[in-house]
Amino acid sequence: MAGIVGYGVHVPIYRIRIEDIARVWNEDAESIKKGLNIREKSVPSTDEDAATIAVEAARRAVKHAGIDAHSIGAVYVGSESHPYAVKPTAAVVVQAIEAGNDVMAADLEFACKAGTAGMQMAMGLVDSGMIRYGMAIGSDTSQGRPGDALEYTASAGGAAFIIGREKKDMIADILKTVSFTSDTPDFWRREGAVFPSHAGRFTGEPGYFRHIMNATKMLFEETGFKASDFDYAVFHQPNGKFPVNVAARLGFTEKQIEKGLITPVIGNTYSGSSMIGLAATLDAAKPGQRIMMTSFGSGAGSDSFAIEVTDNIASKRRNSVLVRQLIEKNKTYIDYSIYLKNRGSIKKR
């Protein structure tokens, strides 16, 4: 099957601490930090959106892969915060990375798993021989209504993965992928609505846990693997608590998930969440090691992947910046008023 040829990540430099949000709403910051397992989150600048984040991640992915962008035959951008209702983010990425004009491109939406759906689509095109390389991106500047629980976690960031099938290029084989989908209304945003709505009682068990556990168990059944057969595991991270919980339920240890658990320091990047976690895990992985990743998108569905690292991984690291270094580099804290301004919630007349 197809595999990963390269990847890139972008996270804005701005951060806001949980204390600064809680102070505005007279809430207990320590309880929130403990309950969500999150300390701070990334915030976009006034000139950053899902498109600019996608472009930065895509450029880094091309550099990491060491390929000519003209050989990329498809670009898919998954997001729930595309800057235009009608105008493709994917076309912006294609032009920005100078991929040429003979490229299949489309925007995808499936809440927080649209990026991993793009990976599956790229895999199909690569395996069929229709294209040599495909790029899948998960990018978001996620929304949270002021005062809502989502405001503590909804953040900004993205990751791009280049999929190919030539063994000399691949840093990781994708051994198997499966999906589990149902109509579960745990989270939604209607056309024209500025902020999303969510049904709290559906968020945990019927939404996140049911879909991730079923998709992962399907992967186990179809591959014959079990949790102990993987060196690492990555799950979608709506907060820092859920992935730790679901990992334990599925038989994974905290050590297996620690490399990819990035929400406590940047928040929930929505479509970028599990993909940034996978990138951070690949930064640490060695040849022959296995990684399991399961994404989740509200509405609801999960994509699960069994991945095995190849001997090429070390040689390509010289072309990239480690995700953890990227997250910590040039970090700048802002207060709640600047956060609102950057989000476009307050403007000059």
C-alpha positions, 0 to 999 in steps of 0.5 A: 500500500501507499505510505508517507513520503514527508510531512510538515507542521505549522502552529502560530507563535501566539499563545494564551494561558488558561488562567487569562481566559478563566479570569475573564469569566470568573472561573477556577483556572486550576480546576479547568486545567486539571479537568481538561489537562491543558495549560495553554493554547495557540492563537492565530495572528490577525493575518493567519487563517486555515489557508495560510496555515495549510500553505506553511505546513505544505511547504514544510512537507515538500521540503521534508519529502525532498520531492519536486512539487510538480510531481504532486498530483492531488491536494486535499485540505480538510478544515472546518474553518475554511476562509471562504464559503465558496472558493477552495483553500486547496487551490491556494495551496497548489499555487503557493507550493508551485505544484503546477496546474495539472493537479486534482484539488478539493476542500474537505469537511468532516469536523476534526477528521477531514485531514485524515480522510484526505490521507485515505483519498490520496492513498487510493489515488496513489495505489491506483496509479493515477498519481505519483504523490498526493498531499493531505492537509488538516488545518484549522483556526477553530472557533469557540463562543466566548464563555463556552467550554470550547474557548479553553481548547479551540486553537489553531494549527495544521499538518500536511502529509505527502503520500506516495508508493515508491519505497525509496521515498517512503519514511513510513508504510501505511499497512492498513486503514479503516473507518467507522461512521455514524450520524451522531449529532454531537457538534455542529455549525449551521451555515452563517453561524459564527460559532459552533453548537454542541450537545454535551451529552453526546460529546463523550461516550456516544461521540468520541469514545464510541467511534475511536474505540470501534475504529481501533478495534476494527483495525485490530481485527483486520490486521491481527495486531493488538495494542502491545504490537505498537510502539506508539499510539495517537488519538484525536485530542479535543482536550488532554484528558480524552486521549489518555482515557481512550488509550487506557480503555484500548490497552495502550500505556501512557508511554505509548501516547506521550510523544504525540500528546500535544494538546496540553501545550497548544490546544485542540487544532481540530483537523490538525489535531491527530495529524500534528500528533502523528508528526510529533510521533514520527519525529521520535520514531525509529525504523521498524517501529509501529504507530497506530493513529485514530482520528475523530470528527464530530457528526461523527466518524473515525479513521484508524491507521496502522503505520510502520516506520522505514529505514528512510526516516532518519535521513529525511530529518535533516530537512525538517524542524521537529514538531516539539521545537516548532511549538516552543520556538518564538512562543509569544503570550497575549492577553484576552483582549488581543486574543479577541482582536486576533479572532476578529471578535472586536474591531475598529468601527 
